[in-house]
Each structure stands twice: as C-alpha cells, then as structure tokens.
Amino acid sequence: MPFELRILGSCSATPAWGRHLSSQILEAGNQLFLIDCGEGTQFQLLNYKVKLRRIAHVFISHLHGDHYLGLTGLLSTMSLQGRKDDLHIHAPKGLDEILTSHFRYSETFLSYKIIFHIVDPLTSGQVYEDELIEVINIPLKHRVSCCGYLFREKPKKHKLKVEALPGGLPYEKFISLKLGEDIEHNGRFYANEELTYGPRKSCSYAYCSDTIYLERIIPIIEGVDLLYHESTFTEEFSERATYTGHSTAKQAATIADKANVGQLLLGHFSTRFKDLTPLLVEAQEVFDNSHLAIEGKIFEVLAE
C-alpha cells in the first residue's frame, strides 16, 4: 500500500512568494490524514479538490499559529457542509482549549463531534493505529512543545508457496505461516521460508516539523522511506536557526544521511528565500536524494 503525500503549504511564519503556511495531506489506503493546518489550508484543499469528508484525523505538531490557525475555518466549513462523522485531532495539550473557547464565544455549534487526543511531546509512543497503519509521535525541540509524526504501514503477511505446501495442512497452520512462523506437520518441521515468500516491506513517512538539529530522533526515523525535515535556513544563517529553534538545510540533510532514509523533503522555508535553490543545493551536498516540498506536488512513498 504506497502512501501519497501532497504538499499544501511550505512557508514558515508568514505566507510569501506565493507559498502558504505548513500543511500536508497524506493518503494511505482509503484514508486521508491532514498534517498541520496553517492559515489558508482550506483554500489549498479546495484548490487541489481534496474531499473534506475523507479527512478523519488531523495531526498538529505544535501551537505556533503558522501550524494550526487554519483549523477553525476548516472545522466550520466541514460543519456547514453537513459533516456527521467524528473528527479526531491529535495535538499537544492546549489546542482543545483554544478551539473549544473559540466555538463557545462565537456560538458555533458543529454538526459533528471532535475527539481530541493529547500527544505528549516529550515521549515517543503510538498515538494512533488501525488495521493498516500506526502513527508514532517524534519528540522534537523547538521554542514551544513540539512533535513530529511517523506514519508506518503495519507489517504485511507472508505469501504462501502453494506448490510447496504439504497435503492435509489444517487452517491454523496456514495462519501461522502467513504470520511468518515455522510449523510442524505430520511429524516434520518446516521453516517458514520453505513454504512462504517474504512479505513486501511496509511504507513509512516521517514528518519532522519545527526543531533544532536533534540527533536523538534518528533511532525513531531510522530507515524511513520518506523524511520531511524542516529546513528554514541555509548554513549562512545557522546562528539564527539555533536562536529561533529551527534547522538549516545542511542539518536536515545530515539527519537524513545518518538515519539512512530513502528520500528527504525540505520545507518550512524562511520568507527571506524567494529562490529556494540555495537550500536544495546545500542539502544535496550532504544527501543527494533531497527534494523541495513544492506546493501542489505529490510525492509517492514507496518501500525500498
């Protein structure tokens, strides 16, 4: 099950040069996951013809406005469109209070239920799972509590080598084989690889929002197929990056290289860069398979 990632916004702090604020849509199977929701996100969703009713889960990295201020308008639009299905919002503590207060004072009554899931930005753990994927939060270090998210397809089952299967195999043995287990049948031991083909590698995507250079995230994102890592500045502004709690393109590429990821996406660009080429060049000097998170572009996440 490949993932598809569409970039909705890639600018930091304020919109500029035709770029919008942080937001992405990840499609996994028949589900859409909204990742961050900066101001103007719903316009981008309309622009790219994304069906709002398909979004069941929203993941917010932190409570700086350029990552969540688009939510109130989007949630209101969903209600005006007659949404009935629950909407799950995963975020650090405080967003639930902000949104609840807004709707209370504006006397806005949504047509659906919002279920808030408080994410601990200090500890990594599973924050969501279904039968196909799981989501792990990634503790980051910024000026406020902040976390990223790792979206990982659950392990696939082994495929049976029909021509190699012994006769009279009971149903429970088929299940064991598909789960990768060895079996015994009629007094004989069978190693799993004798009777099955190994499963296809599962897809994975890691979203690392605002953070300083932070090597402690490497064990969490090790080997992911696609890594988005903020790259607000070039090395020329490395002191500014540290002061503001951000990373340079070179630092993002260094994390990608050390974590042995498949591809790197650069984003959260400072408004001082109208031309993004210097960021890309800087990253590719360290990690060749680096790309810019250009708005509207779709990146297919394939397991290598």
The 8 nearest C-alpha neighbors of each residue, nearest first, counted from 0:
[[1, 28, 2, 27, 202, 201, 152, 301],
 [2, 0, 301, 300, 202, 3, 299, 27],
 [3, 1, 300, 27, 26, 299, 4, 0],
 [4, 2, 299, 26, 25, 298, 300, 297],
 [3, 5, 25, 298, 297, 24, 299, 26],
 [6, 4, 297, 24, 23, 296, 295, 7],
 [5, 7, 23, 294, 295, 8, 296, 292],
 [8, 6, 23, 22, 294, 43, 295, 5],
 [7, 9, 19, 21, 20, 22, 294, 6],
 [10, 8, 267, 21, 266, 20, 19, 268],
 [9, 11, 267, 20, 268, 19, 18, 14],
 [10, 12, 267, 268, 269, 13, 20, 9],
 [11, 13, 65, 10, 14, 20, 269, 64],
 [14, 12, 11, 15, 20, 10, 65, 270],
 [15, 13, 19, 18, 20, 10, 12, 17],
 [14, 16, 18, 17, 270, 13, 19, 10],
 [15, 17, 18, 273, 14, 270, 19, 272],
 [18, 16, 15, 19, 14, 10, 294, 273],
 [19, 17, 15, 16, 14, 10, 9, 8],
 [18, 20, 8, 14, 10, 9, 17, 21],
 [19, 21, 8, 10, 37, 9, 65, 14],
 [22, 20, 8, 9, 37, 66, 10, 35],
 [21, 23, 35, 8, 36, 7, 34, 37],
 [22, 24, 6, 7, 34, 5, 33, 25],
 [25, 23, 33, 5, 32, 4, 34, 26],
 [24, 26, 4, 32, 31, 3, 27, 5],
 [27, 25, 31, 3, 2, 30, 4, 32],
 [28, 26, 2, 30, 29, 25, 31, 3],
 [27, 29, 30, 0, 26, 2, 1, 131],
 [28, 30, 27, 31, 26, 53, 0, 54],
 [31, 29, 27, 28, 26, 53, 32, 54],
 [30, 32, 26, 54, 25, 53, 27, 24],
 [31, 33, 25, 56, 24, 54, 57, 34],
 [34, 32, 57, 24, 23, 58, 35, 56],
 [33, 35, 58, 23, 22, 57, 59, 24],
 [36, 34, 59, 22, 66, 58, 67, 21],
 [35, 37, 67, 22, 69, 66, 40, 70],
 [36, 38, 66, 65, 69, 67, 20, 21],
 [37, 39, 69, 68, 40, 20, 65, 36],
 [40, 38, 42, 41, 69, 37, 43, 19],
 [41, 39, 43, 42, 38, 69, 36, 37],
 [40, 42, 44, 43, 39, 73, 45, 69],
 [43, 41, 45, 39, 40, 44, 46, 47],
 [42, 44, 46, 40, 45, 41, 7, 47],
 [45, 43, 41, 49, 47, 42, 46, 48],
 [44, 46, 48, 42, 43, 47, 49, 41],
 [45, 47, 43, 44, 48, 42, 49, 41],
 [46, 48, 44, 45, 49, 43, 295, 7],
 [49, 47, 45, 46, 44, 50, 43, 51],
 [48, 50, 44, 47, 51, 45, 46, 53],
 [51, 49, 52, 53, 48, 54, 44, 45],
 [50, 52, 53, 54, 49, 77, 44, 45],
 [51, 53, 54, 50, 82, 77, 55, 84],
 [54, 52, 51, 50, 31, 55, 30, 49],
 [55, 53, 31, 52, 51, 56, 32, 33],
 [54, 56, 86, 87, 53, 32, 31, 57],
 [55, 57, 87, 32, 88, 54, 86, 33],
 [56, 58, 33, 88, 34, 32, 89, 87],
 [59, 57, 89, 34, 35, 88, 90, 33],
 [60, 58, 35, 90, 61, 34, 89, 57],
 [59, 61, 146, 145, 147, 90, 35, 208],
 [62, 60, 145, 59, 63, 144, 91, 146],
 [61, 63, 64, 67, 66, 94, 60, 143],
 [64, 62, 65, 66, 61, 67, 143, 68],
 [63, 65, 68, 66, 67, 62, 37, 38],
 [64, 66, 37, 12, 63, 20, 67, 68],
 [67, 65, 37, 35, 36, 64, 21, 63],
 [66, 68, 36, 37, 64, 69, 70, 65],
 [69, 67, 64, 38, 37, 70, 65, 66],
 [70, 68, 38, 37, 36, 67, 39, 40],
 [69, 71, 73, 68, 72, 67, 36, 74],
 [72, 70, 74, 73, 69, 75, 68, 98],
 [71, 73, 75, 70, 74, 69, 76, 41],
 [72, 74, 70, 76, 75, 71, 41, 77],
 [73, 75, 77, 71, 76, 72, 70, 78],
 [74, 76, 78, 72, 77, 73, 71, 79],
 [77, 75, 79, 73, 78, 74, 80, 72],
 [76, 78, 74, 80, 75, 79, 82, 73],
 [79, 77, 81, 110, 75, 80, 76, 109],
 [78, 80, 76, 81, 77, 75, 82, 110],
 [79, 81, 77, 78, 82, 76, 75, 52],
 [82, 80, 78, 79, 110, 83, 77, 111],
 [81, 83, 78, 77, 80, 84, 111, 110],
 [84, 82, 111, 110, 81, 85, 112, 78],
 [85, 83, 111, 82, 86, 112, 55, 52],
 [84, 86, 112, 111, 113, 87, 83, 114],
 [87, 85, 113, 55, 56, 114, 112, 84],
 [86, 88, 56, 114, 113, 115, 55, 57],
 [89, 87, 57, 115, 56, 116, 58, 114],
 [88, 90, 116, 58, 117, 57, 115, 59],
 [91, 89, 59, 118, 117, 58, 60, 88],
 [90, 92, 118, 117, 119, 61, 120, 93],
 [93, 91, 117, 94, 90, 118, 95, 119],
 [94, 92, 96, 95, 97, 91, 62, 90],
 [95, 93, 97, 96, 92, 98, 90, 91],
 [94, 96, 93, 98, 97, 99, 115, 92],
 [97, 95, 99, 93, 94, 98, 100, 92],
 [98, 96, 94, 100, 95, 99, 101, 93],
 [97, 99, 101, 100, 95, 96, 94, 102],
 [98, 100, 96, 102, 101, 97, 95, 103],
 [101, 99, 103, 97, 98, 102, 96, 104],
 [102, 100, 98, 104, 103, 99, 105, 97],
 [101, 103, 107, 105, 99, 100, 104, 106],
 [104, 102, 100, 106, 101, 105, 99, 107],
 [105, 103, 106, 101, 102, 100, 107, 99],
 [104, 106, 102, 107, 103, 101, 100, 108],
 [107, 105, 103, 104, 102, 108, 101, 100],
 [106, 108, 102, 105, 109, 103, 104, 75],
 [109, 107, 106, 110, 102, 103, 78, 111],
 [108, 110, 78, 111, 107, 75, 112, 74],
 [109, 111, 78, 83, 82, 81, 108, 112],
 [112, 110, 83, 109, 85, 84, 82, 113],
 [111, 113, 85, 86, 114, 110, 84, 109],
 [114, 112, 86, 85, 87, 115, 111, 88],
 [115, 113, 87, 86, 88, 112, 116, 85],
 [116, 114, 88, 87, 89, 113, 117, 95],
 [115, 117, 89, 88, 118, 90, 114, 87],
 [118, 116, 91, 90, 92, 89, 115, 119],
 [119, 117, 91, 90, 120, 116, 89, 92],
 [118, 120, 121, 122, 91, 117, 123, 92],
 [121, 119, 138, 146, 145, 122, 144, 118],
 [120, 122, 138, 119, 123, 139, 144, 146],
 [123, 121, 120, 119, 138, 124, 137, 136],
 [122, 124, 136, 137, 138, 135, 121, 125],
 [125, 123, 135, 136, 126, 122, 137, 134],
 [124, 126, 135, 134, 127, 136, 133, 123],
 [127, 125, 135, 134, 124, 136, 118, 128],
 [128, 126, 134, 133, 125, 129, 135, 132],
 [129, 127, 133, 132, 134, 130, 126, 125],
 [128, 130, 131, 132, 133, 127, 153, 134],
 [129, 131, 132, 128, 153, 133, 152, 154],
 [130, 132, 129, 153, 152, 133, 128, 28],
 [133, 131, 152, 153, 151, 129, 128, 130],
 [132, 134, 128, 151, 127, 150, 152, 129],
 [135, 133, 150, 127, 149, 126, 125, 128],
 [134, 136, 125, 149, 124, 148, 126, 137],
 [135, 137, 148, 123, 147, 124, 149, 146],
 [136, 138, 147, 146, 148, 123, 139, 135],
 [139, 137, 146, 120, 121, 123, 122, 147],
 [140, 138, 146, 145, 210, 137, 141, 147],
 [139, 141, 210, 211, 145, 138, 142, 244],
 [140, 142, 244, 210, 143, 209, 145, 211],
 [143, 141, 244, 144, 140, 243, 145, 210],
 [144, 142, 141, 145, 61, 62, 140, 63],
 [143, 145, 120, 61, 141, 142, 146, 91],
 [146, 144, 61, 60, 139, 120, 143, 141],
 [147, 145, 138, 139, 60, 137, 120, 136],
 [146, 148, 207, 137, 206, 208, 136, 60],
 [149, 147, 136, 206, 137, 135, 205, 150],
 [148, 150, 205, 135, 134, 204, 136, 151],
 [151, 149, 134, 204, 203, 133, 205, 148],
 [150, 152, 203, 133, 132, 202, 149, 153],
 [153, 151, 132, 201, 202, 131, 203, 133],
 [152, 154, 132, 131, 151, 155, 201, 133],
 [155, 153, 201, 152, 156, 200, 198, 199],
 [154, 156, 198, 153, 199, 157, 201, 200],
 [155, 157, 177, 178, 198, 158, 154, 179],
 [156, 158, 177, 198, 197, 196, 195, 179],
 [159, 157, 196, 195, 177, 156, 160, 198],
 [158, 160, 195, 161, 194, 196, 157, 177],
 [161, 159, 195, 194, 163, 162, 164, 196],
 [162, 160, 163, 164, 159, 194, 195, 158],
 [161, 163, 160, 164, 194, 165, 159, 195],
 [164, 162, 160, 161, 194, 165, 193, 159],
 [163, 165, 161, 162, 194, 166, 160, 168],
 [166, 164, 168, 163, 167, 184, 162, 194],
 [167, 165, 168, 164, 169, 163, 184, 185],
 [166, 168, 169, 165, 184, 164, 185, 170],
 [167, 169, 166, 165, 172, 170, 184, 173],
 [170, 168, 172, 171, 167, 173, 184, 166],
 [169, 171, 173, 172, 168, 174, 175, 167],
 [172, 170, 174, 173, 169, 175, 168, 176],
 [171, 173, 175, 174, 170, 169, 176, 168],
 [174, 172, 176, 170, 171, 175, 177, 169],
 [173, 175, 171, 177, 172, 176, 178, 170],
 [176, 174, 172, 178, 180, 173, 177, 171],
 [175, 177, 179, 180, 173, 178, 174, 191],
 [176, 178, 157, 156, 174, 179, 175, 158],
 [177, 179, 175, 176, 156, 180, 157, 174],
 [180, 178, 176, 177, 191, 157, 175, 181],
 [181, 179, 176, 175, 178, 191, 182, 177],
 [180, 182, 191, 190, 189, 176, 179, 183],
 [183, 181, 189, 188, 180, 184, 190, 172],
 [182, 184, 188, 187, 189, 186, 185, 181],
 [183, 185, 187, 186, 182, 188, 168, 189],
 [186, 184, 187, 183, 188, 168, 167, 165],
 [185, 187, 184, 183, 188, 189, 182, 165],
 [186, 188, 184, 183, 185, 189, 182, 190],
 [187, 189, 183, 182, 184, 190, 186, 181],
 [190, 188, 182, 181, 183, 191, 187, 193],
 [191, 189, 181, 193, 192, 188, 182, 194],
 [190, 192, 181, 193, 194, 180, 179, 195],
 [191, 193, 195, 194, 190, 196, 197, 179],
 [194, 192, 191, 190, 195, 189, 163, 160],
 [193, 195, 160, 192, 191, 163, 159, 164],
 [196, 194, 159, 160, 192, 158, 157, 191],
 [195, 197, 158, 157, 159, 198, 160, 192],
 [196, 198, 157, 195, 199, 158, 192, 179],
 [199, 197, 157, 155, 156, 200, 196, 158],
 [200, 198, 201, 155, 197, 302, 157, 154],
 [199, 201, 302, 198, 202, 303, 154, 155],
 [200, 202, 152, 154, 302, 199, 153, 203],
 [203, 201, 302, 152, 301, 151, 1, 224],
 [202, 204, 151, 223, 224, 150, 152, 201],
 [203, 205, 225, 150, 149, 226, 223, 224],
 [206, 204, 149, 226, 148, 227, 150, 207],
 [207, 205, 227, 148, 147, 208, 226, 149],
 [208, 206, 147, 228, 227, 205, 229, 148],
 [207, 209, 147, 229, 206, 210, 228, 60],
 [210, 208, 245, 229, 141, 207, 244, 211],
 [211, 209, 141, 245, 140, 139, 244, 208],
 [210, 212, 245, 246, 244, 213, 140, 241],
 [211, 213, 246, 250, 210, 214, 251, 245],
 [214, 212, 215, 211, 216, 210, 139, 140],
 [213, 215, 216, 217, 212, 254, 218, 257],
 [214, 216, 217, 213, 218, 219, 139, 138],
 [217, 215, 214, 219, 218, 213, 220, 137],
 [216, 218, 258, 220, 219, 215, 214, 221],
 [219, 217, 221, 220, 216, 215, 258, 214],
 [220, 218, 217, 216, 221, 137, 149, 215],
 [219, 221, 217, 218, 223, 222, 216, 258],
 [222, 220, 258, 218, 217, 219, 223, 259],
 [221, 223, 260, 259, 258, 220, 224, 261],
 [224, 222, 260, 203, 225, 220, 221, 204],
 [223, 225, 261, 203, 260, 302, 204, 262],
 [226, 224, 262, 204, 223, 261, 263, 300],
 [225, 227, 205, 263, 204, 264, 228, 262],
 [228, 226, 264, 206, 207, 263, 265, 205],
 [229, 227, 207, 265, 251, 226, 264, 208],
 [228, 230, 266, 267, 208, 265, 209, 231],
 [231, 229, 248, 247, 246, 266, 265, 232],
 [230, 232, 268, 269, 267, 247, 246, 229],
 [233, 231, 247, 230, 236, 269, 248, 240],
 [232, 234, 247, 235, 248, 236, 278, 237],
 [233, 235, 237, 236, 247, 232, 249, 248],
 [234, 236, 233, 237, 232, 238, 247, 239],
 [235, 237, 234, 239, 238, 233, 232, 240],
 [236, 238, 234, 240, 239, 235, 241, 247],
 [239, 237, 241, 240, 236, 242, 235, 234],
 [238, 240, 242, 236, 237, 241, 243, 245],
 [241, 239, 245, 237, 238, 243, 246, 242],
 [240, 242, 244, 238, 239, 243, 245, 211],
 [241, 243, 239, 240, 244, 238, 245, 237],
 [244, 242, 240, 241, 245, 239, 142, 141],
 [245, 243, 141, 211, 241, 210, 242, 142],
 [244, 246, 211, 240, 210, 243, 209, 241],
 [247, 245, 211, 230, 240, 212, 231, 250],
 [246, 248, 232, 230, 233, 250, 249, 234],
 [247, 249, 230, 251, 282, 250, 278, 233],
 [250, 248, 282, 252, 247, 251, 281, 253],
 [249, 251, 253, 247, 252, 248, 246, 212],
 [252, 250, 248, 254, 253, 249, 228, 230],
 [251, 253, 255, 249, 282, 286, 250, 254],
 [252, 254, 250, 256, 255, 251, 257, 249],
 [253, 255, 257, 251, 252, 256, 258, 250],
 [256, 254, 252, 258, 253, 257, 260, 259],
 [255, 257, 253, 259, 254, 258, 286, 252],
 [256, 258, 254, 259, 255, 253, 217, 260],
 [257, 259, 221, 255, 217, 256, 260, 254],
 [260, 258, 222, 256, 257, 255, 221, 261],
 [261, 259, 222, 223, 258, 255, 224, 262],
 [260, 262, 224, 225, 223, 259, 222, 263],
 [263, 261, 225, 288, 260, 289, 226, 224],
 [264, 262, 289, 226, 227, 225, 290, 288],
 [263, 265, 227, 290, 291, 292, 289, 226],
 [266, 264, 291, 230, 292, 228, 229, 227],
 [265, 267, 229, 9, 292, 268, 230, 264],
 [268, 266, 10, 11, 9, 231, 229, 230],
 [267, 269, 231, 10, 266, 11, 230, 9],
 [268, 270, 231, 271, 11, 272, 232, 10],
 [269, 271, 272, 15, 268, 273, 11, 10],
 [270, 272, 269, 273, 268, 232, 274, 15],
 [273, 271, 270, 274, 275, 269, 268, 232],
 [272, 274, 16, 275, 271, 270, 15, 269],
 [273, 275, 272, 276, 277, 278, 271, 16],
 [274, 276, 278, 277, 272, 273, 279, 291],
 [275, 277, 279, 278, 274, 280, 281, 291],
 [278, 276, 280, 279, 275, 281, 233, 274],
 [279, 277, 281, 276, 280, 248, 275, 233],
 [278, 280, 276, 282, 281, 277, 283, 291],
 [281, 279, 277, 283, 282, 278, 276, 284],
 [280, 282, 278, 279, 284, 283, 249, 277],
 [281, 283, 249, 252, 248, 279, 284, 280],
 [284, 282, 287, 286, 280, 285, 281, 289],
 [283, 285, 282, 281, 286, 280, 287, 249],
 [284, 286, 283, 282, 252, 253, 287, 249],
 [287, 285, 283, 252, 288, 256, 282, 284],
 [286, 288, 283, 289, 285, 284, 282, 252],
 [287, 289, 262, 286, 263, 290, 283, 261],
 [290, 288, 263, 287, 283, 264, 262, 286],
 [291, 289, 264, 265, 263, 292, 279, 288],
 [290, 292, 265, 293, 264, 266, 279, 289],
 [293, 291, 266, 265, 264, 294, 6, 9],
 [294, 292, 291, 296, 295, 6, 9, 8],
 [295, 293, 6, 7, 296, 8, 292, 9],
 [296, 294, 6, 7, 5, 293, 297, 47],
 [295, 297, 294, 293, 5, 6, 298, 292],
 [298, 296, 5, 4, 299, 295, 3, 6],
 [297, 299, 4, 3, 300, 5, 296, 6],
 [300, 298, 3, 2, 301, 4, 297, 1],
 [301, 299, 2, 1, 3, 298, 225, 224],
 [300, 302, 1, 202, 299, 303, 224, 2],
 [301, 303, 202, 200, 224, 201, 300, 203],
 [302, 301, 224, 200, 261, 202, 201, 223]]
